[in-house]
Amino acid sequence: MTAPIRSRLLDFVEPEPGPPGGEPPEEGRRPRRSALLDLADSAPAPPPAADGRPGPRPGVPPYHTPVCVPAHPRSVAGIGSDGRPARVPFIVVELFAHPTQGTVAFAFTSPAKLAAALGEAQPWVAGSLGPLAEEMDERGVMVLLDPRIAPGEPNWRPEDLAALAQEVRR
């Protein structure tokens, strides 16, 4: 095999449509904020929850907003329901060190945005923004939605992903 191993992450996702009329000139390009936030800004304020809890503030994405979260599978040795040794799988959400916010979790509004920020080999899971934010808040961790990340070496390389796949298959 002469071709390098690459993540198949983007093989299962339709490409995001480009701007009408083609790409803007390179010098005129500015980072665009998430289209999700555009929708949140234009939407009317949601009503309070039926159980009396307040709804999200204007400009805050809805609770069940789908997001892609950097994460990967793990497992530990355990005992199955039949009493025999078994591997118990679980998912680990990856946390990152932020220069001013301390430990943070990242969430992206599309797989393409996640791959652009963290590389195509970055494993991830799909989830909802609200439960992720609640779970992280309980641990004192802030969730950053569609963060801008300084270019650099990705955390996950194709060979790291291949090694994780071998470990998960055991």
N, C-alpha and C positions, 0 to 999 in steps of 0.2 A: 504494500500500500504506500503510494508516494504522496497522496494528499494528506494534509494535516487534519487531525480530528477537530471538528468544530461543533458547537452546540447546535442542536436541531430546534432550539427554542423558537426561532423565527420561521421555521418551515411550517408551523401550524397556525400562524397568525397572518391575517391578510395585511398587506402593507397599508400604512396610513396614507390617505390621499394627500397629494402635494397641493401647494397654493394654486389658485386658478391662474392660468397664463404662464406657468412654469416657475422655476426657481428664481428668487430675487438675486440680484448681484451680491457677490460675497461680501463686499465692504458694507452693503446696506443691511446685512443680516443682523438681527438682534435676537437674543434668546426670547422665546415666546412663553408666556405663562400658560399654565394648563387650561385647556378649553373647558375643563370641568369647573374651574373657578369662574370663567366667563358665564357659564350657565347658572352657577350659584349666585353670582352678583345680579343677574337679570331676573331671577325667580323671586316671587313674592315670599315674604317671611312665612315659614311653616307654622301651623297652629301648635299650641302646646300638646304634649302627649295626653292620651286619654286618662292615664293614671296620675295626672297632675304634675308630672315632671316637665320642666320647661323644654321647648324644642330648641334646635340649634339657632345660634345667632345669625343674622343676615351675613352672607358672604362665607359661611362655614358650609362645607359640603354636607349633603344629607348623610345620616347615620349609615345607611346601607349602600353607600357609594362603593362600587367594586374597585379593588386595588390589587396590584401585584407587589408582593412583599418578598424581599430577599430572605430566603430560608432554605433549609435542606433537611432531608430525612436522616434520622438516627434510629438506633434500636439498642435495647439492653436485654441481657439474658433474664428470662423470667420463667414462670410456670404457666402453661396453657390451661384452658378450661378442662382438658382431659387429664390434668395432673402431670403431664410430661413436660420436659424442658422445651422452651420455645423462645423465639426472639419477639420482644414487644416493641413495635415501631412507634415513633413519635416524630413530630416536626420541630425543628429548632429555628426560631426567628433570629436572623443575624442582627446584631447591634453594632453601631459604629461610634467612634469617638469624634465628637464635633468640637471645634476650637472654642466656641463660646457657650454651647448648650450642654456640654458634658456628653453623656451616653444618649444616643438617639436611635430610633428605628426609622427606616426609610419605607415609604409607600409610593408607588407609581401608578398613574392612571392608565397606563398601557404597557404591554410587554416591550414594545419598541422603545419607549422612554427608559425603561429599566435597563435594557440591553445597551442603549446609547450611553447611559451614565455609568454602568458597572461592568459592561462587557457581555458578549454573547454567551459566555460560559457560566454566567451567574445563575445558580439554581434559584427558583422562586416558587411561591404558592399564591393562589388567588384567594382573596378574602374580602371582608367588608371593613370599611374604614372605622366605623363606630366600635365594633367589638375589639378591633386591634388597638384603637386608641384607649379604650377602657382597660384592657389587659396591660398595656404598657404603662398607663397612668398609675395603676396599682403598684408598679415596680419603680416608679419615679423616673420613667423614661418618656421623653417627648417623641412624637411621630412627626416626621417632616414629609410633606406631600410634594412629590415631584421636585426633590432638591437639586440644586445645581452642584455638581461635583467637579472639583479641579481635575483636569486630565492627569493621568498617571497610570501606573501599572495596575491592572484589574486584580481584585482579590482572588478571583477564580480564573484559572487557565484551563484549556481543554484537558490537559493531563490531570489536573486536580479533579475535574468532573469525572474523568474515566476511573480514577482511583476511588472516588466516592461510590460510583456505580458498582465497582467490584466489591467494596465493603458492604453495600446494601444487599447485594445478591447472596452474601454468605448466610 
